[in-house]
């Protein structure tokens, strides 16, 4: 239940402006999760969510920078990948609906020099790498992250 709830939290904060823990609790309850203030607080801490100022409003966002490859954030994010394939210097990553942008943000935080960039829709990411060999390496790296 916890990984699904935390996955939902990442989806919620990537698609809505969540300003307070109470906003998060309400959003989780609307999605069918029984959440308390203590649960929300613990999830925010474990996912290492931060508040940033966006258009004059503070909101929760997933952390920028290097992510802990063994952490809950990483696991919740990368476990939402349903398929990954590469061809030439492109990698196509399919995710659960609504999570592609959160996964792409997680990929961006890896700061892999072989990745030229990625674009995410609702449930699909197109990643462009430097070469076919780089695409193979990136695919294997992401598969390993999804296993943890």
N, CA, C and O atoms as a GROMACS GRO file, in nm:
protein
  592
    1UNK      N    1   0.082  -0.120   0.000
    1UNK     CA    2   0.000   0.000   0.000
    1UNK      C    3   0.087   0.127   0.000
    1UNK      O    4   0.056   0.223  -0.070
    2UNK      N    5   0.194   0.126   0.079
    2UNK     CA    6   0.281   0.244   0.088
    2UNK      C    7   0.343   0.279  -0.047
    2UNK      O    8   0.339   0.396  -0.085
    3UNK      N    9   0.402   0.183  -0.122
    3UNK     CA   10   0.458   0.220  -0.252
    3UNK      C   11   0.353   0.276  -0.348
    3UNK      O   12   0.382   0.371  -0.421
    4UNK      N   13   0.234   0.220  -0.348
    4UNK     CA   14   0.126   0.271  -0.435
    4UNK      C   15   0.086   0.413  -0.393
    4UNK      O   16   0.064   0.500  -0.478
    5UNK      N   17   0.077   0.435  -0.261
    5UNK     CA   18   0.040   0.567  -0.211
    5UNK      C   19   0.148   0.669  -0.248
    5UNK      O   20   0.118   0.780  -0.293
    6UNK      N   21   0.274   0.631  -0.230
    6UNK     CA   22   0.382   0.724  -0.262
    6UNK      C   23   0.392   0.749  -0.412
    6UNK      O   24   0.426   0.859  -0.455
    7UNK      N   25   0.363   0.648  -0.490
    7UNK     CA   26   0.358   0.665  -0.636
    7UNK      C   27   0.248   0.764  -0.671
    7UNK      O   28   0.266   0.851  -0.757
    8UNK      N   29   0.134   0.751  -0.605
    8UNK     CA   30   0.022   0.842  -0.629
    8UNK      C   31   0.058   0.985  -0.586
    8UNK      O   32   0.021   1.081  -0.653
    9UNK      N   33   0.131   0.999  -0.476
    9UNK     CA   34   0.175   1.132  -0.430
    9UNK      C   35   0.261   1.198  -0.538
    9UNK      O   36   0.243   1.315  -0.568
   10UNK      N   37   0.355   1.122  -0.595
   10UNK     CA   38   0.440   1.177  -0.700
   10UNK      C   39   0.358   1.220  -0.820
   10UNK      O   40   0.385   1.323  -0.882
   11UNK      N   41   0.256   1.141  -0.853
   11UNK     CA   42   0.168   1.176  -0.963
   11UNK      C   43   0.089   1.303  -0.930
   11UNK      O   44   0.079   1.394  -1.012
   12UNK      N   45   0.035   1.309  -0.810
   12UNK     CA   46  -0.046   1.424  -0.768
   12UNK      C   47   0.036   1.553  -0.772
   12UNK      O   48  -0.009   1.653  -0.828
   13UNK      N   49   0.157   1.551  -0.715
   13UNK     CA   50   0.235   1.676  -0.710
   13UNK      C   51   0.289   1.716  -0.847
   13UNK      O   52   0.324   1.832  -0.869
   14UNK      N   53   0.296   1.618  -0.940
   14UNK     CA   54   0.345   1.652  -1.074
   14UNK      C   55   0.233   1.709  -1.161
   14UNK      O   56   0.260   1.770  -1.265
   15UNK      N   57   0.108   1.692  -1.119
   15UNK     CA   58  -0.003   1.738  -1.202
   15UNK      C   59  -0.088   1.847  -1.137
   15UNK      O   60  -0.171   1.909  -1.203
   16UNK      N   61  -0.067   1.872  -1.007
   16UNK     CA   62  -0.147   1.971  -0.935
   16UNK      C   63  -0.058   2.054  -0.843
   16UNK      O   64   0.052   2.013  -0.807
   17UNK      N   65  -0.107   2.171  -0.807
   17UNK     CA   66  -0.037   2.253  -0.709
   17UNK      C   67  -0.084   2.212  -0.570
   17UNK      O   68  -0.196   2.242  -0.530
   18UNK      N   69   0.002   2.143  -0.498
   18UNK     CA   70  -0.027   2.100  -0.362
   18UNK      C   71   0.054   2.188  -0.269
   18UNK      O   72   0.176   2.177  -0.262
   19UNK      N   73  -0.016   2.277  -0.197
   19UNK     CA   74   0.050   2.377  -0.114
   19UNK      C   75   0.075   2.331   0.029
   19UNK      O   76   0.174   2.370   0.091
   20UNK      N   77  -0.014   2.247   0.082
   20UNK     CA   78  -0.004   2.208   0.223
   20UNK      C   79  -0.022   2.057   0.238
   20UNK      O   80  -0.065   1.989   0.145
   21UNK      N   81   0.012   2.007   0.356
   21UNK     CA   82  -0.012   1.866   0.386
   21UNK      C   83  -0.161   1.836   0.380
   21UNK      O   84  -0.202   1.729   0.334
   22UNK      N   85  -0.242   1.929   0.424
   22UNK     CA   86  -0.387   1.910   0.420
   22UNK      C   87  -0.436   1.895   0.275
   22UNK      O   88  -0.522   1.812   0.248
   23UNK      N   89  -0.380   1.975   0.183
   23UNK     CA   90  -0.414   1.961   0.040
   23UNK      C   91  -0.377   1.822  -0.009
   23UNK      O   92  -0.452   1.759  -0.084
   24UNK      N   93  -0.260   1.774   0.034
   24UNK     CA   94  -0.214   1.642  -0.007
   24UNK      C   95  -0.305   1.533   0.048
   24UNK      O   96  -0.342   1.440  -0.023
   25UNK      N   97  -0.342   1.545   0.175
   25UNK     CA   98  -0.431   1.446   0.238
   25UNK      C   99  -0.565   1.442   0.164
   25UNK      O  100  -0.617   1.334   0.136
   26UNK      N  101  -0.619   1.558   0.134
   26UNK     CA  102  -0.747   1.565   0.061
   26UNK      C  103  -0.734   1.500  -0.076
   26UNK      O  104  -0.821   1.423  -0.117
   27UNK      N  105  -0.626   1.530  -0.148
   27UNK     CA  106  -0.605   1.472  -0.281
   27UNK      C  107  -0.592   1.320  -0.272
   27UNK      O  108  -0.648   1.248  -0.354
   28UNK      N  109  -0.518   1.271  -0.172
   28UNK     CA  110  -0.503   1.126  -0.154
   28UNK      C  111  -0.637   1.061  -0.123
   28UNK      O  112  -0.669   0.956  -0.178
   29UNK      N  113  -0.715   1.123  -0.035
   29UNK     CA  114  -0.847   1.068  -0.001
   29UNK      C  115  -0.938   1.065  -0.124
   29UNK      O  116  -1.015   0.971  -0.142
   30UNK      N  117  -0.930   1.168  -0.207
   30UNK     CA  118  -1.010   1.171  -0.330
   30UNK      C  119  -0.969   1.060  -0.427
   30UNK      O  120  -1.048   1.019  -0.512
   31UNK      N  121  -0.846   1.013  -0.413
   31UNK     CA  122  -0.795   0.904  -0.498
   31UNK      C  123  -0.816   0.768  -0.432
   31UNK      O  124  -0.772   0.666  -0.486
   32UNK      N  125  -0.882   0.765  -0.315
   32UNK     CA  126  -0.914   0.638  -0.251
   32UNK      C  127  -0.814   0.590  -0.148
   32UNK      O  128  -0.821   0.475  -0.104
   33UNK      N  129  -0.720   0.676  -0.108
   33UNK     CA  130  -0.621   0.638  -0.008
   33UNK      C  131  -0.662   0.697   0.128
   33UNK      O  132  -0.697   0.814   0.136
   34UNK      N  133  -0.656   0.616   0.231
   34UNK     CA  134  -0.685   0.662   0.366
   34UNK      C  135  -0.556   0.721   0.423
   34UNK      O  136  -0.465   0.648   0.460
   35UNK      N  137  -0.549   0.853   0.428
   35UNK     CA  138  -0.427   0.920   0.472
   35UNK      C  139  -0.454   1.008   0.592
   35UNK      O  140  -0.557   1.074   0.602
   36UNK      N  141  -0.359   1.009   0.684
   36UNK     CA  142  -0.365   1.096   0.800
   36UNK      C  143  -0.252   1.199   0.789
   36UNK      O  144  -0.169   1.192   0.698
   37UNK      N  145  -0.251   1.295   0.881
   37UNK     CA  146  -0.144   1.394   0.881
   37UNK      C  147  -0.009   1.327   0.904
   37UNK      O  148   0.090   1.363   0.841
   38UNK      N  149  -0.005   1.230   0.994
   38UNK     CA  150   0.120   1.160   1.023
   38UNK      C  151   0.170   1.084   0.900
   38UNK      O  152   0.289   1.084   0.870
   39UNK      N  153   0.078   1.019   0.829
   39UNK     CA  154   0.114   0.945   0.707
   39UNK      C  155   0.169   1.041   0.602
   39UNK      O  156   0.273   1.014   0.542
   40UNK      N  157   0.099   1.152   0.580
   40UNK     CA  158   0.143   1.250   0.480
   40UNK      C  159   0.280   1.306   0.516
   40UNK      O  160   0.367   1.319   0.430
   41UNK      N  161   0.299   1.338   0.641
   41UNK     CA  162   0.426   1.392   0.687
   41UNK      C  163   0.540   1.293   0.664
   41UNK      O  164   0.647   1.330   0.616
   42UNK      N  165   0.516   1.167   0.698
   42UNK     CA  166   0.616   1.063   0.680
   42UNK      C  167   0.648   1.042   0.532
   42UNK      O  168   0.765   1.028   0.494
   43UNK      N  169   0.543   1.039   0.447
   43UNK     CA  170   0.565   1.021   0.303
   43UNK      C  171   0.643   1.138   0.244
   43UNK      O  172   0.733   1.118   0.162
   44UNK      N  173   0.610   1.259   0.285
   44UNK     CA  174   0.682   1.377   0.237
   44UNK      C  175   0.830   1.367   0.272
   44UNK      O  176   0.917   1.397   0.191
   45UNK      N  177   0.857   1.325   0.395
   45UNK     CA  178   0.996   1.311   0.440
   45UNK      C  179   1.067   1.200   0.363
   45UNK      O  180   1.180   1.219   0.317
   46UNK      N  181   1.003   1.083   0.347
   46UNK     CA  182   1.067   0.971   0.279
   46UNK      C  183   1.088   0.998   0.130
   46UNK      O  184   1.188   0.955   0.073
   47UNK      N  185   0.995   1.068   0.069
   47UNK     CA  186   1.009   1.102  -0.073
   47UNK      C  187   1.099   1.224  -0.094
   47UNK      O  188   1.132   1.260  -0.207
   48UNK      N  189   1.138   1.287   0.018
   48UNK     CA  190   1.224   1.406   0.016
   48UNK      C  191   1.164   1.518  -0.068
   48UNK      O  192   1.234   1.587  -0.143
   49UNK      N  193   1.031   1.535  -0.055
   49UNK     CA  194   0.963   1.642  -0.127
   49UNK      C  195   1.005   1.776  -0.068
   49UNK      O  196   1.032   1.787   0.052
   50UNK      N  197   1.010   1.875  -0.152
   50UNK     CA  198   1.045   2.009  -0.108
   50UNK      C  199   0.938   2.106  -0.156
   50UNK      O  200   0.865   2.079  -0.251
   51UNK      N  201   0.931   2.220  -0.088
   51UNK     CA  202   0.839   2.325  -0.130
   51UNK      C  203   0.919   2.429  -0.208
   51UNK      O  204   1.026   2.472  -0.166
   52UNK      N  205   0.864   2.468  -0.321
   52UNK     CA  206   0.926   2.573  -0.403
   52UNK      C  207   0.823   2.680  -0.433
   52UNK      O  208   0.703   2.654  -0.435
   53UNK      N  209   0.872   2.799  -0.458
   53UNK     CA  210   0.786   2.910  -0.495
   53UNK      C  211   0.762   2.904  -0.645
   53UNK      O  212   0.856   2.906  -0.724
   54UNK      N  213   0.634   2.897  -0.685
   54UNK     CA  214   0.598   2.888  -0.825
   54UNK      C  215   0.483   2.986  -0.851
   54UNK      O  216   0.372   2.966  -0.802
   55UNK      N  217   0.510   3.090  -0.926
   55UNK     CA  218   0.409   3.193  -0.955
   55UNK      C  219   0.346   3.250  -0.827
   55UNK      O  220   0.225   3.267  -0.820
   56UNK      N  221   0.429   3.278  -0.729
   56UNK     CA  222   0.383   3.338  -0.605
   56UNK      C  223   0.320   3.243  -0.506
   56UNK      O  224   0.269   3.286  -0.402
   57UNK      N  225   0.322   3.112  -0.535
   57UNK     CA  226   0.260   3.013  -0.448
   57UNK      C  227   0.363   2.904  -0.418
   57UNK      O  228   0.434   2.858  -0.507
   58UNK      N  229   0.372   2.865  -0.291
   58UNK     CA  230   0.459   2.754  -0.255
   58UNK      C  231   0.386   2.623  -0.281
   58UNK      O  232   0.269   2.609  -0.248
   59UNK      N  233   0.457   2.526  -0.340
   59UNK     CA  234   0.398   2.396  -0.366
   59UNK      C  235   0.502   2.287  -0.350
   59UNK      O  236   0.622   2.312  -0.360
   60UNK      N  237   0.455   2.164  -0.324
   60UNK     CA  238   0.545   2.051  -0.311
   60UNK      C  239   0.592   2.004  -0.448
   60UNK      O  240   0.514   2.000  -0.544
   61UNK      N  241   0.720   1.969  -0.457
   61UNK     CA  242   0.777   1.912  -0.579
   61UNK      C  243   0.873   1.800  -0.540
   61UNK      O  244   0.922   1.795  -0.427
   62UNK      N  245   0.899   1.711  -0.634
   62UNK     CA  246   0.999   1.607  -0.613
   62UNK      C  247   1.136   1.673  -0.613
   62UNK      O  248   1.155   1.776  -0.678
   63UNK      N  249   1.232   1.616  -0.543
   63UNK     CA  250   1.362   1.680  -0.530
   63UNK      C  251   1.439   1.688  -0.661
   63UNK      O  252   1.428   1.601  -0.747
   64UNK      N  253   1.515   1.794  -0.672
   64UNK     CA  254   1.609   1.810  -0.784
   64UNK      C  255   1.744   1.760  -0.738
   64UNK      O  256   1.768   1.746  -0.618
   65UNK      N  257   1.832   1.732  -0.831
   65UNK     CA  258   1.965   1.687  -0.793
   65UNK      C  259   1.973   1.536  -0.789
   65UNK      O  260   1.880   1.467  -0.829
   66UNK      N  261   2.083   1.488  -0.741
   66UNK     CA  262   2.110   1.344  -0.737
   66UNK      C  263   2.011   1.273  -0.646
   66UNK      O  264   1.984   1.319  -0.535
   67UNK      N  265   1.957   1.161  -0.692
   67UNK     CA  266   1.865   1.085  -0.610
   67UNK      C  267   1.936   0.962  -0.557
   67UNK      O  268   2.029   0.911  -0.620
   68UNK      N  269   1.892   0.915  -0.445
   68UNK     CA  270   1.949   0.797  -0.381
   68UNK      C  271   1.896   0.674  -0.452
   68UNK      O  272   1.777   0.646  -0.447
   69UNK      N  273   1.984   0.599  -0.518
   69UNK     CA  274   1.942   0.484  -0.597
   69UNK      C  275   1.877   0.374  -0.516
   69UNK      O  276   1.817   0.284  -0.574
   70UNK      N  277   1.887   0.377  -0.384
   70UNK     CA  278   1.823   0.275  -0.302
   70UNK      C  279   1.700   0.331  -0.232
   70UNK      O  280   1.636   0.260  -0.155
   71UNK      N  281   1.666   0.458  -0.257
   71UNK     CA  282   1.560   0.524  -0.182
   71UNK      C  283   1.420   0.493  -0.228
   71UNK      O  284   1.399   0.439  -0.337
   72UNK      N  285   1.325   0.528  -0.145
   72UNK     CA  286   1.184   0.507  -0.173
   72UNK      C  287   1.140   0.590  -0.293
   72UNK      O  288   1.063   0.541  -0.376
   73UNK      N  289   1.188   0.713  -0.303
   73UNK     CA  290   1.153   0.800  -0.415
   73UNK      C  291   1.186   0.730  -0.546
   73UNK      O  292   1.101   0.720  -0.635
   74UNK      N  293   1.307   0.683  -0.556
   74UNK     CA  294   1.352   0.616  -0.676
   74UNK      C  295   1.267   0.493  -0.705
   74UNK      O  296   1.223   0.473  -0.818
   75UNK      N  297   1.245   0.412  -0.604
   75UNK     CA  298   1.169   0.288  -0.624
   75UNK      C  299   1.027   0.318  -0.670
   75UNK      O  300   0.979   0.256  -0.766
   76UNK      N  301   0.960   0.411  -0.604
   76UNK     CA  302   0.823   0.445  -0.642
   76UNK      C  303   0.818   0.497  -0.785
   76UNK      O  304   0.727   0.465  -0.861
   77UNK      N  305   0.917   0.579  -0.820
   77UNK     CA  306   0.921   0.638  -0.952
   77UNK      C  307   0.949   0.534  -1.060
   77UNK      O  308   0.872   0.518  -1.154
   78UNK      N  309   1.059   0.464  -1.046
   78UNK     CA  310   1.101   0.372  -1.151
   78UNK      C  311   1.019   0.244  -1.155
   78UNK      O  312   1.020   0.175  -1.257
   79UNK      N  313   0.949   0.210  -1.047
   79UNK     CA  314   0.864   0.091  -1.052
   79UNK      C  315   0.738   0.116  -1.134
   79UNK      O  316   0.664   0.022  -1.165
   80UNK      N  317   0.712   0.242  -1.170
   80UNK     CA  318   0.596   0.273  -1.253
   80UNK      C  319   0.625   0.251  -1.403
   80UNK      O  320   0.536   0.268  -1.486
   81UNK      N  321   0.747   0.212  -1.437
   81UNK     CA  322   0.783   0.184  -1.576
   81UNK      C  323   0.724   0.048  -1.615
   81UNK      O  324   0.744  -0.052  -1.546
   82UNK      N  325   0.651   0.046  -1.726
   82UNK     CA  326   0.590  -0.078  -1.772
   82UNK      C  327   0.665  -0.142  -1.889
   82UNK      O  328   0.654  -0.262  -1.912
   83UNK      N  329   0.740  -0.062  -1.962
   83UNK     CA  330   0.815  -0.114  -2.077
   83UNK      C  331   0.926  -0.017  -2.113
   83UNK      O  332   0.910   0.104  -2.102
   84UNK      N  333   1.039  -0.072  -2.156
   84UNK     CA  334   1.150   0.013  -2.202
   84UNK      C  335   1.221  -0.058  -2.316
   84UNK      O  336   1.258  -0.175  -2.304
   85UNK      N  337   1.240   0.013  -2.426
   85UNK     CA  338   1.308  -0.042  -2.544
   85UNK      C  339   1.394   0.068  -2.606
   85UNK      O  340   1.366   0.187  -2.590
   86UNK      N  341   1.497   0.026  -2.676
   86UNK     CA  342   1.580   0.125  -2.744
   86UNK      C  343   1.601   0.084  -2.890
   86UNK      O  344   1.596  -0.033  -2.924
   87UNK      N  345   1.625   0.185  -2.974
   87UNK     CA  346   1.660   0.165  -3.114
   87UNK      C  347   1.749   0.283  -3.153
   87UNK      O  348   1.716   0.399  -3.130
   88UNK      N  349   1.862   0.249  -3.212
   88UNK     CA  350   1.961   0.350  -3.246
   88UNK      C  351   1.992   0.435  -3.124
   88UNK      O  352   2.027   0.380  -3.019
   89UNK      N  353   1.981   0.566  -3.133
   89UNK     CA  354   2.015   0.649  -3.017
   89UNK      C  355   1.891   0.698  -2.941
   89UNK      O  356   1.896   0.800  -2.873
   90UNK      N  357   1.780   0.624  -2.953
   90UNK     CA  358   1.656   0.660  -2.884
   90UNK      C  359   1.615   0.551  -2.787
   90UNK      O  360   1.634   0.432  -2.813
   91UNK      N  361   1.559   0.591  -2.674
   91UNK     CA  362   1.503   0.499  -2.577
   91UNK      C  363   1.358   0.540  -2.557
   91UNK      O  364   1.328   0.658  -2.534
   92UNK      N  365   1.267   0.443  -2.567
   92UNK     CA  366   1.125   0.469  -2.544
   92UNK      C  367   1.088   0.400  -2.413
   92UNK      O  368   1.106   0.280  -2.396
   93UNK      N  369   1.034   0.479  -2.321
   93UNK     CA  370   0.998   0.429  -2.188
   93UNK      C  371   0.848   0.450  -2.170
   93UNK      O  372   0.798   0.562  -2.180
   94UNK      N  373   0.777   0.340  -2.143
   94UNK     CA  374   0.633   0.350  -2.117
   94UNK      C  375   0.610   0.334  -1.968
   94UNK      O  376   0.675   0.252  -1.902
   95UNK      N  377   0.517   0.414  -1.914
   95UNK     CA  378   0.489   0.415  -1.770
   95UNK      C  379   0.340   0.395  -1.746
   95UNK      O  380   0.260   0.390  -1.839
   96UNK      N  381   0.305   0.384  -1.619
   96UNK     CA  382   0.164   0.386  -1.583
   96UNK      C  383   0.109   0.523  -1.621
   96UNK      O  384   0.183   0.621  -1.623
   97UNK      N  385  -0.022   0.532  -1.652
   97UNK     CA  386  -0.080   0.660  -1.692
   97UNK      C  387  -0.054   0.771  -1.591
   97UNK      O  388  -0.067   0.752  -1.470
   98UNK      N  389  -0.016   0.888  -1.643
   98UNK     CA  390   0.004   1.005  -1.560
   98UNK      C  391   0.140   1.017  -1.494
   98UNK      O  392   0.165   1.114  -1.423
   99UNK      N  393   0.230   0.919  -1.515
   99UNK     CA  394   0.357   0.920  -1.442
   99UNK      C  395   0.479   0.945  -1.529
   99UNK      O  396   0.591   0.950  -1.477
  100UNK      N  397   0.462   0.960  -1.658
  100UNK     CA  398   0.578   0.977  -1.745
  100UNK      C  399   0.658   1.102  -1.709
  100UNK      O  400   0.781   1.099  -1.709
  101UNK      N  401   0.592   1.212  -1.678
  101UNK     CA  402   0.666   1.334  -1.647
  101UNK      C  403   0.745   1.320  -1.517
  101UNK      O  404   0.856   1.372  -1.506
  102UNK      N  405   0.688   1.250  -1.419
  102UNK     CA  406   0.762   1.229  -1.294
  102UNK      C  407   0.883   1.139  -1.316
  102UNK      O  408   0.990   1.164  -1.261
  103UNK      N  409   0.866   1.035  -1.398
  103UNK     CA  410   0.979   0.946  -1.428
  103UNK      C  411   1.086   1.022  -1.506
  103UNK      O  412   1.205   1.008  -1.479
  104UNK      N  413   1.043   1.103  -1.603
  104UNK     CA  414   1.139   1.183  -1.681
  104UNK      C  415   1.216   1.279  -1.590
  104UNK      O  416   1.337   1.298  -1.608
  105UNK      N  417   1.148   1.338  -1.494
  105UNK     CA  418   1.216   1.426  -1.398
  105UNK      C  419   1.318   1.346  -1.318
  105UNK      O  420   1.428   1.396  -1.290
  106UNK      N  421   1.284   1.224  -1.280
  106UNK     CA  422   1.378   1.136  -1.210
  106UNK      C  423   1.498   1.102  -1.296
  106UNK      O  424   1.611   1.098  -1.247
  107UNK      N  425   1.474   1.077  -1.424
  107UNK     CA  426   1.583   1.047  -1.517
  107UNK      C  427   1.674   1.169  -1.530
  107UNK      O  428   1.797   1.156  -1.532
  108UNK      N  429   1.615   1.287  -1.538
  108UNK     CA  430   1.695   1.410  -1.547
  108UNK      C  431   1.788   1.426  -1.427
  108UNK      O  432   1.899   1.477  -1.441
  109UNK      N  433   1.743   1.384  -1.310
  109UNK     CA  434   1.826   1.400  -1.190
  109UNK      C  435   1.944   1.304  -1.187
  109UNK      O  436   2.033   1.319  -1.103
  110UNK      N  437   1.947   1.206  -1.277
  110UNK     CA  438   2.060   1.114  -1.283
  110UNK      C  439   2.185   1.183  -1.339
  110UNK      O  440   2.297   1.139  -1.314
  111UNK      N  441   2.165   1.291  -1.413
  111UNK     CA  442   2.276   1.367  -1.472
  111UNK      C  443   2.371   1.277  -1.551
  111UNK      O  444   2.493   1.290  -1.541
  112UNK      N  445   2.315   1.186  -1.628
  112UNK     CA  446   2.394   1.094  -1.710
  112UNK      C  447   2.441   1.169  -1.834
  112UNK      O  448   2.360   1.220  -1.911
  113UNK      N  449   2.573   1.176  -1.855
  113UNK     CA  450   2.627   1.253  -1.967
  113UNK      C  451   2.595   1.191  -2.103
  113UNK      O  452   2.611   1.256  -2.206
  114UNK      N  453   2.550   1.064  -2.103
  114UNK     CA  454   2.512   1.000  -2.229
  114UNK      C  455   2.372   1.041  -2.274
  114UNK      O  456   2.336   1.018  -2.389
  115UNK      N  457   2.294   1.103  -2.185
  115UNK     CA  458   2.157   1.145  -2.217
  115UNK      C  459   2.160   1.288  -2.270
  115UNK      O  460   2.204   1.380  -2.201
  116UNK      N  461   2.112   1.306  -2.393
  116UNK     CA  462   2.105   1.440  -2.451
  116UNK      C  463   1.979   1.512  -2.406
  116UNK      O  464   1.978   1.635  -2.393
  117UNK      N  465   1.872   1.437  -2.381
  117UNK     CA  466   1.748   1.497  -2.334
  117UNK      C  467   1.634   1.398  -2.342
  117UNK      O  468   1.646   1.293  -2.406
  118UNK      N  469   1.523   1.431  -2.276
  118UNK     CA  470   1.405   1.345  -2.284
  118UNK      C  471   1.280   1.432  -2.280
  118UNK      O  472   1.278   1.540  -2.222
  119UNK      N  473   1.176   1.380  -2.344
  119UNK     CA  474   1.047   1.447  -2.352
  119UNK      C  475   0.942   1.349  -2.305
  119UNK      O  476   0.941   1.233  -2.347
  120UNK      N  477   0.852   1.395  -2.217
  120UNK     CA  478   0.751   1.307  -2.161
  120UNK      C  479   0.611   1.355  -2.194
  120UNK      O  480   0.583   1.475  -2.197
  121UNK      N  481   0.526   1.258  -2.218
  121UNK     CA  482   0.383   1.285  -2.232
  121UNK      C  483   0.313   1.235  -2.108
  121UNK      O  484   0.363   1.254  -1.997
  122UNK      N  485   0.199   1.172  -2.124
  122UNK     CA  486   0.122   1.119  -2.012
  122UNK      C  487   0.178   0.986  -1.963
  122UNK      O  488   0.196   0.965  -1.843
  123UNK      N  489   0.206   0.896  -2.057
  123UNK     CA  490   0.253   0.763  -2.019
  123UNK      C  491   0.368   0.712  -2.106
  123UNK      O  492   0.394   0.592  -2.112
  124UNK      N  493   0.437   0.804  -2.171
  124UNK     CA  494   0.548   0.764  -2.259
  124UNK      C  495   0.657   0.871  -2.258
  124UNK      O  496   0.629   0.991  -2.257
  125UNK      N  497   0.782   0.824  -2.260
  125UNK     CA  498   0.898   0.913  -2.261
  125UNK      C  499   0.984   0.876  -2.382
  125UNK      O  500   1.007   0.758  -2.408
  126UNK      N  501   1.030   0.975  -2.453
  126UNK     CA  502   1.128   0.956  -2.559
  126UNK      C  503   1.258   1.017  -2.508
  126UNK      O  504   1.264   1.136  -2.477
  127UNK      N  505   1.360   0.935  -2.499
  127UNK     CA  506   1.491   0.979  -2.450
  127UNK      C  507   1.589   0.969  -2.566
  127UNK      O  508   1.595   0.867  -2.634
  128UNK      N  509   1.666   1.074  -2.588
  128UNK     CA  510   1.767   1.076  -2.694
  128UNK      C  511   1.904   1.069  -2.628
  128UNK      O  512   1.936   1.147  -2.539
  129UNK      N  513   1.985   0.974  -2.675
  129UNK     CA  514   2.119   0.957  -2.620
  129UNK      C  515   2.224   0.988  -2.726
  129UNK      O  516   2.191   1.019  -2.841
  130UNK      N  517   2.350   0.980  -2.686
  130UNK     CA  518   2.460   1.013  -2.777
  130UNK      C  519   2.484   0.908  -2.884
  130UNK      O  520   2.535   0.940  -2.992
  131UNK      N  521   2.449   0.782  -2.856
  131UNK     CA  522   2.477   0.675  -2.951
  131UNK      C  523   2.389   0.554  -2.921
  131UNK      O  524   2.319   0.551  -2.820
  132UNK      N  525   2.394   0.456  -3.009
  132UNK     CA  526   2.320   0.332  -2.986
  132UNK      C  527   2.375   0.260  -2.862
  132UNK      O  528   2.298   0.205  -2.783
  133UNK      N  529   2.506   0.259  -2.845
  133UNK     CA  530   2.567   0.196  -2.727
  133UNK      C  531   2.520   0.267  -2.599
  133UNK      O  532   2.493   0.204  -2.498
  134UNK      N  533   2.512   0.400  -2.606
  134UNK     CA  534   2.464   0.476  -2.491
  134UNK      C  535   2.318   0.440  -2.460
  134UNK      O  536   2.281   0.427  -2.344
  135UNK      N  537   2.237   0.425  -2.564
  135UNK     CA  538   2.096   0.386  -2.545
  135UNK      C  539   2.086   0.251  -2.475
  135UNK      O  540   2.003   0.232  -2.386
  136UNK      N  541   2.170   0.157  -2.516
  136UNK     CA  542   2.172   0.025  -2.452
  136UNK      C  543   2.211   0.038  -2.305
  136UNK      O  544   2.148  -0.022  -2.218
  137UNK      N  545   2.316   0.116  -2.277
  137UNK     CA  546   2.362   0.136  -2.138
  137UNK      C  547   2.255   0.203  -2.052
  137UNK      O  548   2.232   0.162  -1.938
  138UNK      N  549   2.190   0.304  -2.106
  138UNK     CA  550   2.086   0.376  -2.033
  138UNK      C  551   1.968   0.283  -2.005
  138UNK      O  552   1.913   0.282  -1.895
  139UNK      N  553   1.929   0.206  -2.106
  139UNK     CA  554   1.819   0.110  -2.088
  139UNK      C  555   1.850   0.014  -1.975
  139UNK      O  556   1.766  -0.010  -1.888
  140UNK      N  557   1.970  -0.042  -1.975
  140UNK     CA  558   2.010  -0.136  -1.869
  140UNK      C  559   2.014  -0.068  -1.732
  140UNK      O  560   1.973  -0.127  -1.633
  141UNK      N  561   2.062   0.055  -1.727
  141UNK     CA  562   2.068   0.130  -1.602
  141UNK      C  563   1.928   0.153  -1.545
  141UNK      O  564   1.904   0.134  -1.426
  142UNK      N  565   1.836   0.194  -1.631
  142UNK     CA  566   1.699   0.221  -1.586
  142UNK      C  567   1.630   0.091  -1.544
  142UNK      O  568   1.554   0.089  -1.447
  143UNK      N  569   1.655  -0.018  -1.618
  143UNK     CA  570   1.599  -0.147  -1.578
  143UNK      C  571   1.647  -0.189  -1.439
  143UNK      O  572   1.569  -0.242  -1.360
  144UNK      N  573   1.775  -0.165  -1.410
  144UNK     CA  574   1.828  -0.198  -1.277
  144UNK      C  575   1.762  -0.112  -1.170
  144UNK      O  576   1.731  -0.161  -1.062
  145UNK      N  577   1.741   0.016  -1.200
  145UNK     CA  578   1.676   0.105  -1.103
  145UNK      C  579   1.532   0.062  -1.079
  145UNK      O  580   1.483   0.074  -0.967
  146UNK      N  581   1.466   0.012  -1.181
  146UNK     CA  582   1.327  -0.032  -1.167
  146UNK      C  583   1.314  -0.159  -1.085
  146UNK      O  584   1.208  -0.186  -1.029
  147UNK      N  585   1.420  -0.238  -1.078
  147UNK     CA  586   1.417  -0.366  -1.004
  147UNK      C  587   1.424  -0.345  -0.855
  147UNK      O  588   1.371  -0.427  -0.780
  148UNK      N  589   1.488  -0.239  -0.808
  148UNK     CA  590   1.513  -0.220  -0.664
  148UNK      C  591   1.388  -0.194  -0.586
  148UNK      O  592   1.393  -0.177  -0.464
   0.00000   0.00000   0.00000
